[in-house]
Amino acid sequence: MAESSFRGLAIVSAVAFFVPLLLGLVPRVRLPSIVLEIVAGIIIGPSVLGWVKVDEPIRVLSQIGLAALLFLAGLEIELDHLRGALLRVAAVAFLLSLGLSLVVCYVLGVLGFVETPLFVAIILASSALGIVIPLLKDAAVISTNFGQLLIIGLSIADFGTIILLALLFSSQASNAGETVVLLAVIALLCVIIALAVSGLTRWKRLSETLQRLQDTTAMIRVRGAAFLLMAFVALVEKLGLEVILGAFAAGALLGFLDRDQMKTHPQFHMKLQAVGFGVFIPVFFVTSGLQFNLGALFASRTAAAGIPVLLAALLLIRGLPALLYRPLLGPRDSIAAGLLQATSLSFVVAGARIGVELGKISQATAAALIAAALLSVLIFPLAALTLLRGKAAPAIHPI
């Protein structure tokens, strides 16, 4: 039995290795590897070839991969940038996006495309920070007003949707009031940790010890980050909130505390990404493909027909609010920003899995959501980069 389990994990690991390698051999194909990882998981999984099923080793590593993905997403948020005109415009755009999502999803609920409109509305209002940031870097616009406004907008969408999901759909908290109290407890804990760490950093002996151990086999900073992640995940799980909140909060807290990385530990974030994207996160995406219920999707005419509807909903919900960016970016860049905001995958995959586990959406609806998100990654970034290609964006200036 153990041999069979590790055989499945070996196949999953092979997919995680060969997919980006094959994409690297064909550099003209500008496609995020996670798309092909999910598709490959569908092919080798029970829906098609049946080579691999989700057993205990795969399930555990997949859960750690989900936590690592959201931890690194939280780490990308630069709280220092969340201010000024860019913050105000991005915040208003997210609120508009959330309002549009509620309206659209309740219409879809009336038409029979979704079972729990409020849950799906939160998922569709989310973003794909981990996918868009590499695209902004490749296009050399990450330090411009365009790039910074997008990062702020995507960060707000990530943070807002995760908080809403925890607030409205916590698995054990009996009511919204209790959940608010639990969220306040977590926020207070973050403040206490931040104050404690700020005090400890002034302790010269501790700082010297961390620097001495950070690049040895102790990898002390990486171990500290892993401890912070697991501690927050265990905390929110004990409180009855969703694990994604703990992972995201841990990443955001570490990003806030770790302000001098370029001076004392410039390789720290790269090491965290190596552990996350090199080991655990690919298992999560391939496993999402293994769990993709292709039979349920095409057994339901409503779910199959819902794929283009949900894709159009993503474009409307996340793309239309980007028109508010026109005074800062101009019409062309605003359209490109809307297309990149409408690109969504990671949170949709995670949210769909949570929705099925909580009984909020069916397997067919989850499959339709993931299929629409996959199409958004295939279509929207390419269109956005086409608009940006050959156009030099102005450097960012204080606002």
Contacts in CASP RR format, 6 or more apart in sequence:
PFRMAT RR
TARGET T0000
AUTHOR 0000-0000-0000
METHOD contacts of the structure
MODEL  1
MAESSFRGLAIVSAVAFFVPLLLGLVPRVRLPSIVLEIVAGIIIGPSVLG
WVKVDEPIRVLSQIGLAALLFLAGLEIELDHLRGALLRVAAVAFLLSLGL
SLVVCYVLGVLGFVETPLFVAIILASSALGIVIPLLKDAAVISTNFGQLL
IIGLSIADFGTIILLALLFSSQASNAGETVVLLAVIALLCVIIALAVSGL
TRWKRLSETLQRLQDTTAMIRVRGAAFLLMAFVALVEKLGLEVILGAFAA
GALLGFLDRDQMKTHPQFHMKLQAVGFGVFIPVFFVTSGLQFNLGALFAS
RTAAAGIPVLLAALLLIRGLPALLYRPLLGPRDSIAAGLLQATSLSFVVA
GARIGVELGKISQATAAALIAAALLSVLIFPLAALTLLRGKAAPAIHPI
4 55 0 8 1.000
5 55 0 8 1.000
5 56 0 8 1.000
5 57 0 8 1.000
5 58 0 8 1.000
6 57 0 8 1.000
8 51 0 8 1.000
8 52 0 8 1.000
8 53 0 8 1.000
8 55 0 8 1.000
8 57 0 8 1.000
8 58 0 8 1.000
9 55 0 8 1.000
9 57 0 8 1.000
9 58 0 8 1.000
9 61 0 8 1.000
9 283 0 8 1.000
11 44 0 8 1.000
11 51 0 8 1.000
11 52 0 8 1.000
12 41 0 8 1.000
12 52 0 8 1.000
12 58 0 8 1.000
12 283 0 8 1.000
12 286 0 8 1.000
12 287 0 8 1.000
12 290 0 8 1.000
13 282 0 8 1.000
13 283 0 8 1.000
15 37 0 8 1.000
15 40 0 8 1.000
15 41 0 8 1.000
15 44 0 8 1.000
15 282 0 8 1.000
15 286 0 8 1.000
16 37 0 8 1.000
16 278 0 8 1.000
16 282 0 8 1.000
16 283 0 8 1.000
16 286 0 8 1.000
19 33 0 8 1.000
19 36 0 8 1.000
19 37 0 8 1.000
19 40 0 8 1.000
20 33 0 8 1.000
22 36 0 8 1.000
23 29 0 8 1.000
23 31 0 8 1.000
23 33 0 8 1.000
23 36 0 8 1.000
30 381 0 8 1.000
30 382 0 8 1.000
30 385 0 8 1.000
31 377 0 8 1.000
31 378 0 8 1.000
32 131 0 8 1.000
32 134 0 8 1.000
32 345 0 8 1.000
32 377 0 8 1.000
34 131 0 8 1.000
34 285 0 8 1.000
34 345 0 8 1.000
34 346 0 8 1.000
34 377 0 8 1.000
35 345 0 8 1.000
35 374 0 8 1.000
35 377 0 8 1.000
35 378 0 8 1.000
37 282 0 8 1.000
37 285 0 8 1.000
37 286 0 8 1.000
37 289 0 8 1.000
38 285 0 8 1.000
38 286 0 8 1.000
38 288 0 8 1.000
38 289 0 8 1.000
38 292 0 8 1.000
38 349 0 8 1.000
38 370 0 8 1.000
38 374 0 8 1.000
39 289 0 8 1.000
39 374 0 8 1.000
40 286 0 8 1.000
40 289 0 8 1.000
41 52 0 8 1.000
41 286 0 8 1.000
41 287 0 8 1.000
41 288 0 8 1.000
41 289 0 8 1.000
41 290 0 8 1.000
41 292 0 8 1.000
42 48 0 8 1.000
42 289 0 8 1.000
42 290 0 8 1.000
42 292 0 8 1.000
42 294 0 8 1.000
43 49 0 8 1.000
44 50 0 8 1.000
44 51 0 8 1.000
44 52 0 8 1.000
44 290 0 8 1.000
45 51 0 8 1.000
45 52 0 8 1.000
45 53 0 8 1.000
45 289 0 8 1.000
45 290 0 8 1.000
46 53 0 8 1.000
46 290 0 8 1.000
47 292 0 8 1.000
47 293 0 8 1.000
47 294 0 8 1.000
47 295 0 8 1.000
48 294 0 8 1.000
52 58 0 8 1.000
52 290 0 8 1.000
53 290 0 8 1.000
54 62 0 8 1.000
54 287 0 8 1.000
54 290 0 8 1.000
54 291 0 8 1.000
58 283 0 8 1.000
58 287 0 8 1.000
58 290 0 8 1.000
59 287 0 8 1.000
61 280 0 8 1.000
61 283 0 8 1.000
61 284 0 8 1.000
61 287 0 8 1.000
62 283 0 8 1.000
62 284 0 8 1.000
62 287 0 8 1.000
62 288 0 8 1.000
63 243 0 8 1.000
63 284 0 8 1.000
64 280 0 8 1.000
64 283 0 8 1.000
65 276 0 8 1.000
65 280 0 8 1.000
65 281 0 8 1.000
65 283 0 8 1.000
65 284 0 8 1.000
66 243 0 8 1.000
66 244 0 8 1.000
66 247 0 8 1.000
66 284 0 8 1.000
66 350 0 8 1.000
66 353 0 8 1.000
67 229 0 8 1.000
67 233 0 8 1.000
67 243 0 8 1.000
67 244 0 8 1.000
67 247 0 8 1.000
68 229 0 8 1.000
68 247 0 8 1.000
68 275 0 8 1.000
68 276 0 8 1.000
68 280 0 8 1.000
68 281 0 8 1.000
68 284 0 8 1.000
69 247 0 8 1.000
69 276 0 8 1.000
69 281 0 8 1.000
69 284 0 8 1.000
69 346 0 8 1.000
69 350 0 8 1.000
70 162 0 8 1.000
70 244 0 8 1.000
70 246 0 8 1.000
70 247 0 8 1.000
70 248 0 8 1.000
70 251 0 8 1.000
70 350 0 8 1.000
71 225 0 8 1.000
71 229 0 8 1.000
71 247 0 8 1.000
71 248 0 8 1.000
71 250 0 8 1.000
71 251 0 8 1.000
71 254 0 8 1.000
72 130 0 8 1.000
72 251 0 8 1.000
72 272 0 8 1.000
72 273 0 8 1.000
72 276 0 8 1.000
72 277 0 8 1.000
72 281 0 8 1.000
73 129 0 8 1.000
73 130 0 8 1.000
73 158 0 8 1.000
73 248 0 8 1.000
73 251 0 8 1.000
73 346 0 8 1.000
74 158 0 8 1.000
74 248 0 8 1.000
74 251 0 8 1.000
74 252 0 8 1.000
74 255 0 8 1.000
75 251 0 8 1.000
75 252 0 8 1.000
75 254 0 8 1.000
75 255 0 8 1.000
75 269 0 8 1.000
75 272 0 8 1.000
76 129 0 8 1.000
76 130 0 8 1.000
76 133 0 8 1.000
76 151 0 8 1.000
76 155 0 8 1.000
77 129 0 8 1.000
77 155 0 8 1.000
77 158 0 8 1.000
77 159 0 8 1.000
77 252 0 8 1.000
77 255 0 8 1.000
78 151 0 8 1.000
78 155 0 8 1.000
78 255 0 8 1.000
79 252 0 8 1.000
79 255 0 8 1.000
79 256 0 8 1.000
81 87 0 8 1.000
81 148 0 8 1.000
81 151 0 8 1.000
81 152 0 8 1.000
82 152 0 8 1.000
82 155 0 8 1.000
82 156 0 8 1.000
84 399 0 8 1.000
85 328 0 8 1.000
85 399 0 8 1.000
86 145 0 8 1.000
86 148 0 8 1.000
86 149 0 8 1.000
86 152 0 8 1.000
86 328 0 8 1.000
86 399 0 8 1.000
87 152 0 8 1.000
89 149 0 8 1.000
89 324 0 8 1.000
89 325 0 8 1.000
89 328 0 8 1.000
90 149 0 8 1.000
90 152 0 8 1.000
90 153 0 8 1.000
90 156 0 8 1.000
91 153 0 8 1.000
91 156 0 8 1.000
92 321 0 8 1.000
92 324 0 8 1.000
93 153 0 8 1.000
93 321 0 8 1.000
93 322 0 8 1.000
93 324 0 8 1.000
93 325 0 8 1.000
94 125 0 8 1.000
94 153 0 8 1.000
94 156 0 8 1.000
94 157 0 8 1.000
94 160 0 8 1.000
94 321 0 8 1.000
96 320 0 8 1.000
96 321 0 8 1.000
96 324 0 8 1.000
97 125 0 8 1.000
97 157 0 8 1.000
97 317 0 8 1.000
97 318 0 8 1.000
97 319 0 8 1.000
97 320 0 8 1.000
97 321 0 8 1.000
97 341 0 8 1.000
98 121 0 8 1.000
98 125 0 8 1.000
99 121 0 8 1.000
99 125 0 8 1.000
100 316 0 8 1.000
100 317 0 8 1.000
100 320 0 8 1.000
100 321 0 8 1.000
101 121 0 8 1.000
101 122 0 8 1.000
101 124 0 8 1.000
101 125 0 8 1.000
101 313 0 8 1.000
101 317 0 8 1.000
102 117 0 8 1.000
102 118 0 8 1.000
102 121 0 8 1.000
104 121 0 8 1.000
104 124 0 8 1.000
104 313 0 8 1.000
104 316 0 8 1.000
104 317 0 8 1.000
105 114 0 8 1.000
105 117 0 8 1.000
105 118 0 8 1.000
105 120 0 8 1.000
105 121 0 8 1.000
105 124 0 8 1.000
105 313 0 8 1.000
106 117 0 8 1.000
106 121 0 8 1.000
108 114 0 8 1.000
108 117 0 8 1.000
108 120 0 8 1.000
108 309 0 8 1.000
108 310 0 8 1.000
108 313 0 8 1.000
109 115 0 8 1.000
109 117 0 8 1.000
112 302 0 8 1.000
113 302 0 8 1.000
113 303 0 8 1.000
113 305 0 8 1.000
113 306 0 8 1.000
113 309 0 8 1.000
113 310 0 8 1.000
113 365 0 8 1.000
113 368 0 8 1.000
114 120 0 8 1.000
114 361 0 8 1.000
114 365 0 8 1.000
115 360 0 8 1.000
115 361 0 8 1.000
115 362 0 8 1.000
115 365 0 8 1.000
116 355 0 8 1.000
116 360 0 8 1.000
116 361 0 8 1.000
118 168 0 8 1.000
119 165 0 8 1.000
119 168 0 8 1.000
119 169 0 8 1.000
119 355 0 8 1.000
119 360 0 8 1.000
119 361 0 8 1.000
120 361 0 8 1.000
120 365 0 8 1.000
120 369 0 8 1.000
122 161 0 8 1.000
122 164 0 8 1.000
122 165 0 8 1.000
122 168 0 8 1.000
122 169 0 8 1.000
123 161 0 8 1.000
123 347 0 8 1.000
123 348 0 8 1.000
123 351 0 8 1.000
123 352 0 8 1.000
123 369 0 8 1.000
124 310 0 8 1.000
124 313 0 8 1.000
124 314 0 8 1.000
124 317 0 8 1.000
124 318 0 8 1.000
124 344 0 8 1.000
124 348 0 8 1.000
125 157 0 8 1.000
125 161 0 8 1.000
125 317 0 8 1.000
125 318 0 8 1.000
126 157 0 8 1.000
126 158 0 8 1.000
126 161 0 8 1.000
126 344 0 8 1.000
126 347 0 8 1.000
126 348 0 8 1.000
127 153 0 8 1.000
127 154 0 8 1.000
127 157 0 8 1.000
127 158 0 8 1.000
127 161 0 8 1.000
127 318 0 8 1.000
127 341 0 8 1.000
127 344 0 8 1.000
127 347 0 8 1.000
128 154 0 8 1.000
128 343 0 8 1.000
128 344 0 8 1.000
128 345 0 8 1.000
128 346 0 8 1.000
128 347 0 8 1.000
128 377 0 8 1.000
129 151 0 8 1.000
129 154 0 8 1.000
129 155 0 8 1.000
129 158 0 8 1.000
130 346 0 8 1.000
131 343 0 8 1.000
131 345 0 8 1.000
131 346 0 8 1.000
131 377 0 8 1.000
131 381 0 8 1.000
132 150 0 8 1.000
132 154 0 8 1.000
132 340 0 8 1.000
132 341 0 8 1.000
132 343 0 8 1.000
132 381 0 8 1.000
133 142 0 8 1.000
133 151 0 8 1.000
135 340 0 8 1.000
135 381 0 8 1.000
135 384 0 8 1.000
135 385 0 8 1.000
136 142 0 8 1.000
136 147 0 8 1.000
136 150 0 8 1.000
136 151 0 8 1.000
136 340 0 8 1.000
139 385 0 8 1.000
139 388 0 8 1.000
141 147 0 8 1.000
141 388 0 8 1.000
141 393 0 8 1.000
142 148 0 8 1.000
142 151 0 8 1.000
143 395 0 8 1.000
143 396 0 8 1.000
144 393 0 8 1.000
144 394 0 8 1.000
144 395 0 8 1.000
144 396 0 8 1.000
145 328 0 8 1.000
145 329 0 8 1.000
145 393 0 8 1.000
145 394 0 8 1.000
145 396 0 8 1.000
145 397 0 8 1.000
145 399 0 8 1.000
146 329 0 8 1.000
146 333 0 8 1.000
146 336 0 8 1.000
146 337 0 8 1.000
146 393 0 8 1.000
147 393 0 8 1.000
147 396 0 8 1.000
148 396 0 8 1.000
149 325 0 8 1.000
149 328 0 8 1.000
149 329 0 8 1.000
149 337 0 8 1.000
150 337 0 8 1.000
150 340 0 8 1.000
150 341 0 8 1.000
153 341 0 8 1.000
154 341 0 8 1.000
157 318 0 8 1.000
157 341 0 8 1.000
158 248 0 8 1.000
158 347 0 8 1.000
159 248 0 8 1.000
159 252 0 8 1.000
161 347 0 8 1.000
162 244 0 8 1.000
162 245 0 8 1.000
162 248 0 8 1.000
162 347 0 8 1.000
163 183 0 8 1.000
163 245 0 8 1.000
165 242 0 8 1.000
165 244 0 8 1.000
165 245 0 8 1.000
165 351 0 8 1.000
165 354 0 8 1.000
166 179 0 8 1.000
166 183 0 8 1.000
166 236 0 8 1.000
166 241 0 8 1.000
166 242 0 8 1.000
166 244 0 8 1.000
166 245 0 8 1.000
167 176 0 8 1.000
167 179 0 8 1.000
167 180 0 8 1.000
167 183 0 8 1.000
168 176 0 8 1.000
168 179 0 8 1.000
169 242 0 8 1.000
169 354 0 8 1.000
169 355 0 8 1.000
169 358 0 8 1.000
169 360 0 8 1.000
170 179 0 8 1.000
170 182 0 8 1.000
170 240 0 8 1.000
170 241 0 8 1.000
170 242 0 8 1.000
171 240 0 8 1.000
171 241 0 8 1.000
171 242 0 8 1.000
171 358 0 8 1.000
172 239 0 8 1.000
172 240 0 8 1.000
172 241 0 8 1.000
173 179 0 8 1.000
173 182 0 8 1.000
173 239 0 8 1.000
173 240 0 8 1.000
173 241 0 8 1.000
179 241 0 8 1.000
182 239 0 8 1.000
182 240 0 8 1.000
182 241 0 8 1.000
183 241 0 8 1.000
185 239 0 8 1.000
186 232 0 8 1.000
186 235 0 8 1.000
186 236 0 8 1.000
186 239 0 8 1.000
186 241 0 8 1.000
186 245 0 8 1.000
186 246 0 8 1.000
186 249 0 8 1.000
189 235 0 8 1.000
190 249 0 8 1.000
190 253 0 8 1.000
193 253 0 8 1.000
193 257 0 8 1.000
194 253 0 8 1.000
194 256 0 8 1.000
194 257 0 8 1.000
197 257 0 8 1.000
198 257 0 8 1.000
200 206 0 8 1.000
201 207 0 8 1.000
207 264 0 8 1.000
209 220 0 8 1.000
210 220 0 8 1.000
210 221 0 8 1.000
210 265 0 8 1.000
211 264 0 8 1.000
211 265 0 8 1.000
213 219 0 8 1.000
213 220 0 8 1.000
214 220 0 8 1.000
214 221 0 8 1.000
214 265 0 8 1.000
214 268 0 8 1.000
215 267 0 8 1.000
219 271 0 8 1.000
221 265 0 8 1.000
221 268 0 8 1.000
221 271 0 8 1.000
222 268 0 8 1.000
222 271 0 8 1.000
222 272 0 8 1.000
222 275 0 8 1.000
225 254 0 8 1.000
225 272 0 8 1.000
226 275 0 8 1.000
228 250 0 8 1.000
228 251 0 8 1.000
228 253 0 8 1.000
228 254 0 8 1.000
229 247 0 8 1.000
229 250 0 8 1.000
229 251 0 8 1.000
231 250 0 8 1.000
232 246 0 8 1.000
232 247 0 8 1.000
232 249 0 8 1.000
232 250 0 8 1.000
232 253 0 8 1.000
233 243 0 8 1.000
233 246 0 8 1.000
233 247 0 8 1.000
233 250 0 8 1.000
235 246 0 8 1.000
236 242 0 8 1.000
236 243 0 8 1.000
236 245 0 8 1.000
236 246 0 8 1.000
236 249 0 8 1.000
237 243 0 8 1.000
242 354 0 8 1.000
244 350 0 8 1.000
244 351 0 8 1.000
244 354 0 8 1.000
258 268 0 8 1.000
258 269 0 8 1.000
261 268 0 8 1.000
261 269 0 8 1.000
285 349 0 8 1.000
288 349 0 8 1.000
288 353 0 8 1.000
288 370 0 8 1.000
291 353 0 8 1.000
292 367 0 8 1.000
292 370 0 8 1.000
293 363 0 8 1.000
293 364 0 8 1.000
293 366 0 8 1.000
293 367 0 8 1.000
294 367 0 8 1.000
295 367 0 8 1.000
296 303 0 8 1.000
296 362 0 8 1.000
296 363 0 8 1.000
296 364 0 8 1.000
296 367 0 8 1.000
297 303 0 8 1.000
297 304 0 8 1.000
297 364 0 8 1.000
297 367 0 8 1.000
297 368 0 8 1.000
297 371 0 8 1.000
298 304 0 8 1.000
299 364 0 8 1.000
300 364 0 8 1.000
302 364 0 8 1.000
303 362 0 8 1.000
303 364 0 8 1.000
303 365 0 8 1.000
303 367 0 8 1.000
303 368 0 8 1.000
304 368 0 8 1.000
306 368 0 8 1.000
306 372 0 8 1.000
307 368 0 8 1.000
307 371 0 8 1.000
307 372 0 8 1.000
307 375 0 8 1.000
308 372 0 8 1.000
310 368 0 8 1.000
310 369 0 8 1.000
310 372 0 8 1.000
311 372 0 8 1.000
311 375 0 8 1.000
311 376 0 8 1.000
311 379 0 8 1.000
313 372 0 8 1.000
314 342 0 8 1.000
314 344 0 8 1.000
314 372 0 8 1.000
314 373 0 8 1.000
314 376 0 8 1.000
315 339 0 8 1.000
315 342 0 8 1.000
315 376 0 8 1.000
315 380 0 8 1.000
317 342 0 8 1.000
318 338 0 8 1.000
318 341 0 8 1.000
318 342 0 8 1.000
318 344 0 8 1.000
319 338 0 8 1.000
319 339 0 8 1.000
319 341 0 8 1.000
319 342 0 8 1.000
320 338 0 8 1.000
321 338 0 8 1.000
321 341 0 8 1.000
322 334 0 8 1.000
322 335 0 8 1.000
322 337 0 8 1.000
322 338 0 8 1.000
322 341 0 8 1.000
323 334 0 8 1.000
325 333 0 8 1.000
325 334 0 8 1.000
325 337 0 8 1.000
325 338 0 8 1.000
326 334 0 8 1.000
329 337 0 8 1.000
332 387 0 8 1.000
332 391 0 8 1.000
333 387 0 8 1.000
333 388 0 8 1.000
333 391 0 8 1.000
333 393 0 8 1.000
335 384 0 8 1.000
335 387 0 8 1.000
336 384 0 8 1.000
336 385 0 8 1.000
336 387 0 8 1.000
336 388 0 8 1.000
337 384 0 8 1.000
338 384 0 8 1.000
339 380 0 8 1.000
339 381 0 8 1.000
339 383 0 8 1.000
339 384 0 8 1.000
339 387 0 8 1.000
340 380 0 8 1.000
340 381 0 8 1.000
340 384 0 8 1.000
342 376 0 8 1.000
342 380 0 8 1.000
343 376 0 8 1.000
343 377 0 8 1.000
343 380 0 8 1.000
343 381 0 8 1.000
343 384 0 8 1.000
344 373 0 8 1.000
344 376 0 8 1.000
344 377 0 8 1.000
345 373 0 8 1.000
345 374 0 8 1.000
345 376 0 8 1.000
345 377 0 8 1.000
348 369 0 8 1.000
348 370 0 8 1.000
348 372 0 8 1.000
348 373 0 8 1.000
349 370 0 8 1.000
349 373 0 8 1.000
352 361 0 8 1.000
352 365 0 8 1.000
352 366 0 8 1.000
352 367 0 8 1.000
352 369 0 8 1.000
352 370 0 8 1.000
353 366 0 8 1.000
355 361 0 8 1.000
355 366 0 8 1.000
356 362 0 8 1.000
356 363 0 8 1.000
356 366 0 8 1.000
361 369 0 8 1.000
END
